[in-house]
Amino acid sequence: METHLLSVIAGATAIMAVVQVGLVVGAICVALRINRLLQVIEGEVRPTLGRVNAASADAARAASLAVTQAERVEQLFERLAAGADEVSVEVRKLVVDPVRWGGAVLIALQSALLAYRHALARESPEGTASQPGEQASNDSAAPAG
């Protein structure tokens, strides 16, 4: 009976060894299949990643160019605004100020003429023309003879 029991134990141990060897072989097969799958995935993803990297590099370059162009546009508008300010100052100096002075001169001339008319009106007798233009035209219309 002891021999019989030892043979059962030996058989069970052999079966366990065969099962373990089968599991190891199966695990190796699964590992090889996973390795092939990863190689296929890497082969297909690598070009895509390369394109993504190239696109991101292009996007970064485009963003850099956009920032540069935006800075140039900002500088251009600053110069344009400064030039517009200078032009408005020069226009004011060349046009508005002389017009103001001219208006002031005309007002002064008008005031002087009105004062002259009032002075003539006070000096002239009541029945005569009170405007020097009318008197001058009446004098020139008289016959010279």
C-alpha positions as CSV (number, residue, x, y, z in Angstrom):
1,M,0.0,0.0,0.0
2,E,2.8,2.3,0.6
3,T,4.1,1.8,-2.8
4,H,0.7,2.4,-4.2
5,L,0.4,5.7,-2.3
6,L,3.9,6.7,-3.4
7,S,2.9,6.0,-7.1
8,V,-0.2,8.2,-6.7
9,I,1.9,11.0,-5.2
10,A,4.5,10.6,-8.1
11,G,1.7,10.6,-10.7
12,A,0.1,13.7,-9.2
13,T,3.4,15.5,-9.1
14,A,4.0,14.5,-12.7
15,I,0.6,15.9,-13.7
16,M,1.3,19.1,-11.8
17,A,4.7,19.5,-13.6
18,V,3.0,18.9,-17.0
19,V,0.3,21.5,-16.1
20,Q,2.9,24.0,-15.0
21,V,5.0,23.5,-18.1
22,G,1.8,24.0,-20.2
23,L,1.1,27.2,-18.3
24,V,4.6,28.4,-18.9
25,V,4.4,27.6,-22.6
26,G,1.0,29.3,-22.8
27,A,2.3,32.4,-21.0
28,I,5.3,32.6,-23.4
29,C,2.9,32.3,-26.4
30,V,0.7,35.1,-24.9
31,A,3.8,37.2,-24.2
32,L,5.0,36.8,-27.8
33,R,1.5,37.7,-29.2
34,I,1.4,40.8,-27.0
35,N,4.9,41.7,-28.2
36,R,3.8,41.4,-31.9
37,L,0.7,43.4,-31.2
38,L,2.8,46.2,-29.6
39,Q,5.1,46.2,-32.6
40,V,2.2,46.5,-35.0
41,I,0.7,49.3,-32.9
42,E,4.0,51.1,-32.7
43,G,4.5,50.7,-36.4
44,E,1.1,52.3,-37.1
45,V,1.3,54.9,-34.3
46,R,4.8,56.1,-35.0
47,P,4.0,57.8,-38.3
48,T,1.0,59.4,-36.7
49,L,3.1,60.6,-33.8
50,G,5.6,62.0,-36.3
51,R,2.9,63.9,-38.1
52,V,1.5,65.1,-34.8
53,N,4.9,66.3,-33.8
54,A,5.4,68.0,-37.1
55,A,2.0,69.6,-36.9
56,S,2.7,70.8,-33.3
57,A,6.1,72.2,-34.5
58,D,4.3,74.0,-37.4
59,A,1.6,75.3,-35.0
60,A,4.3,76.6,-32.6
61,R,6.1,78.3,-35.6
62,A,2.8,79.8,-36.8
63,A,2.1,81.1,-33.3
64,S,5.5,82.6,-33.1
65,L,5.1,84.3,-36.5
66,A,1.6,85.5,-35.4
67,V,3.1,87.1,-32.3
68,T,5.8,88.7,-34.3
69,Q,3.3,90.1,-36.8
70,A,1.0,91.3,-34.0
71,E,4.0,93.1,-32.4
72,R,4.8,94.7,-35.8
73,V,1.2,95.8,-36.3
74,E,1.1,97.2,-32.7
75,Q,4.3,99.2,-33.5
76,L,2.8,100.4,-36.8
77,F,-0.3,101.6,-35.1
78,E,1.7,103.4,-32.4
79,R,3.7,105.2,-35.1
80,L,0.5,105.9,-37.0
81,A,-1.1,107.4,-33.9
82,A,2.0,109.5,-33.2
83,G,2.0,110.7,-36.8
84,A,-1.7,111.5,-36.6
85,D,-1.1,113.5,-33.4
86,E,1.8,115.4,-35.1
87,V,-0.4,116.0,-38.2
88,S,-3.2,117.4,-36.1
89,V,-0.8,119.7,-34.2
90,E,0.6,120.9,-37.5
91,V,-2.9,121.4,-39.0
92,R,-3.9,123.4,-36.0
93,K,-0.7,125.5,-36.3
94,L,-1.1,126.1,-40.0
95,V,-4.8,126.4,-40.4
96,V,-6.8,126.8,-37.2
97,D,-4.5,129.3,-35.5
98,P,-4.3,131.6,-38.5
99,V,-8.0,131.4,-39.0
100,R,-8.5,132.4,-35.4
101,W,-6.1,135.3,-35.8
102,G,-7.8,136.3,-39.1
103,G,-11.2,136.1,-37.4
104,A,-9.8,138.3,-34.6
105,V,-8.4,140.8,-37.1
106,L,-11.7,140.9,-39.0
107,I,-13.6,141.5,-35.7
108,A,-11.2,144.2,-34.8
109,L,-11.6,145.8,-38.3
110,Q,-15.3,145.5,-38.1
111,S,-15.3,147.2,-34.7
112,A,-13.0,149.9,-36.0
113,L,-15.3,150.5,-38.9
114,L,-18.3,150.6,-36.7
115,A,-16.6,153.1,-34.4
116,Y,-15.7,155.2,-37.4
117,R,-19.3,155.1,-38.7
118,H,-20.6,156.2,-35.3
119,A,-18.0,159.0,-35.1
120,L,-19.1,160.2,-38.6
121,A,-22.7,159.9,-37.6
122,R,-22.1,162.1,-34.6
123,E,-20.2,164.7,-36.6
124,S,-22.6,164.9,-39.5
125,P,-25.8,167.0,-39.4
126,E,-29.1,165.2,-39.0
127,G,-30.4,165.2,-42.5
128,T,-27.3,164.0,-44.4
129,A,-26.3,160.4,-45.1
130,S,-25.0,158.7,-42.1
131,Q,-22.9,156.2,-44.0
132,P,-19.7,157.2,-45.7
133,G,-20.3,154.9,-48.6
134,E,-23.5,156.7,-49.5
135,Q,-21.9,160.1,-49.2
136,A,-19.0,159.1,-51.4
137,S,-21.3,157.8,-54.0
138,N,-23.4,161.0,-53.9
139,D,-20.2,163.1,-54.3
140,S,-19.0,161.1,-57.3
141,A,-22.4,161.2,-59.0
142,A,-22.4,165.0,-59.0
143,P,-21.6,166.6,-62.3
144,A,-18.1,168.0,-62.6
145,G,-18.9,171.2,-64.0
